Amino acid sequence: MATLRLSRIRHSLSPPYKSFCFSSSDAPWYKYTPPPSYHHQDPLLSAISEAILNTKTKPLDSSLRKLLPSLTANHVINLINLNPYSLPPHSLLSFFHWLSSQPPFRHTLHSYCTMAHFLCSRNMLPEAQSLIHFVVSRKGKDSACSVFSCIVETKGNHSPNYLFDALIYAFMDHGFISDAIECVRLIRKHNFRVPFRGCGYLLDKMVKSNSAASAWAFYKEILDCGYPPNVYCFNVLMHKLCKEGNLEEAQLIFDEIGKRGLRPTVVSFNTLINGYCKSADLEEGFRLKRVMEDSGMRPDVFTYSVLIDGLCKESRLDDANRLFDEMQERGLMPNDVTFTTLIDGQCKNGRIDLALEIYRQMLMKGVKPDLITYNTLINGLCKVGDLKEVRKLVNEMSARGLKPDRITYTTLIDGYCKEGDLESALKIRKGMAEEGIRLDNVAFTALISGLCREGRVVDAEKTLREMLNAGMKPDDAMYTMVMDGFCKKGDVKMGFKLLKEVQGDGHVPSVVTYNVLMNGLCNQGQMKNANMLLDAMLNLRVVPDDITYNILLEGHCKHGNPENFDKLRSEKGLIPDYASYTSLVNEYNKTSKDHSRR
């Protein structure tokens, strides 16, 4: 009889239990049909409960060996909901996890959600969140509707608010942003309290990973359902939109601050002013400064620095100096950024004396220049060729404990090479190597150019190889520079070897490259090869220019009958195209033949 009764109980505890999503037309919008409940003396629940209680003396697998094959998730749900022996929550959770490792038993979405509600009601929030996190990892993307529905179905008398928070966190932690947003919308749609903690976490992640426009749309959505507005959030969104160049949307957010009952901060104004200045809309930047002052706020150092930078970029240096003076009159101490901005503006406009004067003011006011300040000044001085002042600055920089970086070294190499001081440039390069700093594209270009100018073409070609080995790809101009060096030394063969390299990946160099080789051939009197090169150019659809034809003309003049050819050339003037060149050469050949017959 006992066996028959146990069999009936098992059968009755296994009804179908399906998850479903809900339509807004449902009234009510969901229907929860719990598994059958049983008297607390139910023999199956009692057997499971006793086995859990006695785990210290008898393992669960031996206690429940006979029941395990017929045990279902619904039995677990009933055990959690009824808990006839008032088992401690940790014991129930241990049993829940133990079942997960006992095939063929399988938990369902409903058993997980039931246990999560139970844990929340016992204030075991981290454990509940861990279960929801696991559920999301198994259900995956686009599961917001099914998991949300199950949390509601199984809530009973429990509040689902914490689990909604946990669900949003879980979706975000797995990178399922659209699911997290869908959760918030489902919560709103079905009139549950919006979980602000989860919304804040979602908003933060959206700002960092999504477009700012999407984050702003979501922020407006949750603000409209009672999420407390915060100036910090507005400022962060404005900053991101300004970085994306979306100033129109950033301005709308700024205007929204006041509409939400908040007051823009100095950071709010500065963020938008910086955005306008970066987009070269100084007029709007200064308008905001006036609005700021009219509202009783004082612009700070950042405000002035941003506006000064904008003026310098537009070469309005006198206006920048006036704003700098206004800043100091208002008792604001310029920082290293402000000074460096002014120095950079003066350097870019060739006013190096004024840049050095600002640098001296900086030192007098006790503001320490940083590496950016020195690099700015060194670059300006190198451009005007004042290498004496450059050396002085480098020494000052070292005395202040600042080590040159890649930018410093590259600027110095470029400056020395342009002034023809190749030895100093090579010395700087050696210092770079000792510091373990690799040359960049600018440094390589400067060195190759300098070596070619000095006629050290073999060293230039060697440096070109170093550049290739460093993973950089020299451009046509750099190859052409080295080709020209070899051609001028009479090594046209090496020039053509480099041409073959350039053409290796199917690239077709410009007419300038071919002109260099053409000139090399013509200088050596290889007119036949020069004409063949011209044909090759035409076949590759490289259009020869007037320089090409006049190089060929000079070649014929030097290595033909100069008396007749000079006469023809003076009559024709500059040779602009292939037809003119061919006509002139044919005429020259005819004249030469007539002359020889006489």
Summary of the structure (lengths in Angstrom):
residues: 598
radius of gyration: 40.2
end to end distance: 140.5
largest distance: 140.5
contacts: 1856
relative contact order: 0.03
helix: 71%
strand: 0%
